[in-house]
Amino acid sequence: MIEVNEVKIQRILNPTAIDLGEFVINPFMGCEFACLYCYVRSNRVISKRNKPWGEYVDVRINAPELLEKELLIKKPKVVLLGSTTECFQPTEQKYQITKKVLEILNSHGVYYVILTRSPYIVNYISLLNKGFCRKIYFTINNMPSVFKQKLEPKTPGFDSRIEAVKMLIDEKIPVTPYFSPLLPLISDYHEIFQKLEKAQIIEFECLNFNLKNILIIIDTIYEIDPIIGEKYKKMFNDKDFYSYIMDEAKKDITKKAISAKKNFNIHIHSFGNFFENRYS
Ligand code: SF4
């Protein structure tokens, strides 16, 4: 059972180091989708909360009102939505905070970039095609259900996300499918270029072994499949093996992209930043 709290905040436009916008907007704190590899779990403020990530959502009910005021003062040109939450999670259906935020950004002529993995975004197409949606990075991934049940049990299924991406493309809304996290030896990306043939590019991001809870993620994989889990343990400890597995994934994707004549990017995190990660 998700705990939903209505809260009032002091500020909605927050400065960011992410180079996708001058400020970030997060209409909620918390996320019902509860992905085990969510990087927000590594955030110091979040980890002090007495409920686990994925079991609560704070609805920032005064976000629209604050946004109207802050836009006049801060005058941003581009903002990023959803850096630490899912703007289109089920709670949004009741509160419509993201909807109001989009209406306000449109009316002020502010461009926005959105990070999401929720097909519910397609209900907002009439707002997204007003010309101010600069880009949607739509996270997709695909893995056997035994892994999904443990790693991201509450997210919408792969097929529904693919359908949502296709619908956004058909509506000429700028959307980049973002396959993340790519789990070497687990993820099934074999038909991704065919399934998304109209996408101009597909981005891939491999699992970040520098996350604070990476050992929990690896243990979870081990419990599901000890053979693959052993390989993940070795990847964590052995730089050469990590590079080998990641390079193999990259080669495989490159081959598939060339055969499908599609553009792609693949991001592989550096090995060994775990002990000096930036999340503490
Ligand atoms: S949907 Fe995004 S914000 Fe929500 S838990 Fe998953 S990764 Fe985190």
Boltz pocket constraint, residues with backbone or C-beta under 6 A from the ligand:
constraints:
  - pocket:
      binder: B
      contacts: [[A, 31], [A, 32], [A, 33], [A, 34], [A, 35], [A, 37], [A, 38], [A, 39], [A, 40], [A, 82], [A, 84], [A, 85], [A, 86], [A, 117]]
      max_distance: 6.0
